[in-house]
Structure formats: C-alpha cells, structure tokens
Amino acid sequence: MAEIIQKLDNRRAFIDALCELAEEDKDIIFIIPDVGFNYAEKFEKLYPDRYFNFGVTEASTAIIAAALSLSGKKPYLYSMINFVTFRVHEMIRNAICMHKANVKIIGVKGSEKYSFLGFSHNLLRDDEEIDFLSKLPEMKTYIPETPEETKNIIIKSYQEPGPVYIRL
C-alpha cells in the first residue's frame, strides 16, 4: 500500500461533528477506553450520560460497543489506533463485523500524536491497521485528510448502518 499522509489534526472536527449529531440523536454514545483527549471534554460536558471511559479494557469496551449497538444505540469508540484495532481485532471481527453492529471506530495515529510513547502506541507501517480492517466483512474504512473532510465523513458514516473505521 502507498504511504498514508494526514497533514492536519482532525480530532476537533470529529468531536464537533459528533456533538452536532448527538444533539439530534439521543442514541449516540461516545466511548473511550482509558485514553482521553482535550476535545472529548466537550462531548462529556454536553452529554455526560452518554460519555463513558471504561479504562484499560479495550477488549471489553469493543464488546460493550457491539452490545449497545445491537440494542439500538449508536456507539463511537475512540482511542489510539493500536488500542481500538490491534488489541481488539477478534472482538471487531466477531462481535462487530459478523453481527453488522453499527459501531463507529475512531483511531488516532499514534506516530503523529503519541510518538513519545513508543511502538506499543504507534504503527510500524503507515497502512498497518488499514490492511487488516479493510478485509473484515462489512467494515468500511475512511481516512480523512482535512477537517472539512472529517466532518463530512462523520456525517456520512452516521448515515451508513454497520461497522465503520475512521482514522484521524
């Protein structure tokens, strides 16, 4: 695969779009396994009953997101790429993709935001998670480059039922 380059930090555009959608849709839930980020405070402040930080429990968090989805909720699962893709690959495959669960997975590329934390928090190849996620049944993947594109993809993916992965 070709090198994937994202020039801007799209996290603010993501959380702004998610908050706009959550204002209209009370079924949207925002889930973080341990890692927070400053912009997430906006969602937590606006919708405290729909914001969950489950701590260092990535596998359980993915299962909970799938279960919430299958009960009619619309979970958005956010963390560094390694935590929401590699560590939970089997849960994504079995609980999310095989059940066509409407879970939106948001991964932040560690090598840009968390490089000081080492290889456990970072990709070894630019396309590492895209390579295996794109092969999962029902999974759609998106890599927005700009804040405008990020907002459009968040809105588009909200309208698409089923599993989605978005790299910020």
Stockholm file with secondary structure:
# STOCKHOLM 1.0

chainA/1-168         MAEIIQKLDNRRAFIDALCELAEEDKDIIFIIPDVGFNYAEKFEKLYPDRYFNFGVTEASTAIIAAALSLSGKKPYLYSMINFVTFRVHEMIRNAICMHKANVKIIGVKGSEKYSFLGFSHNLLRDDEEIDFLSKLPEMKTYIPETPEETKNIIIKSYQEPGPVYIRL
#=GR chainA/1-168 SS CCCCCCCSCCHHHHHHHHHHHHHHCTTEEEEESSCCCTTHHHHHHHCGGGEEECCSCHHHHHHHHHHHHHTTCEEEEEEEHIIIIITTHHHIIIIIITTTCCCEEEEECHHHHCGGGCGGGSCSSTTHHHHHHTTSTTCEEECCCSHHHHHHHHHHHHHSCSCEEEEC
#=GC SS_cons         CCCCCCCSCCHHHHHHHHHHHHHHCTTEEEEESSCCCTTHHHHHHHCGGGEEECCSCHHHHHHHHHHHHHTTCEEEEEEEHIIIIITTHHHIIIIIITTTCCCEEEEECHHHHCGGGCGGGSCSSTTHHHHHHTTSTTCEEECCCSHHHHHHHHHHHHHSCSCEEEEC
//
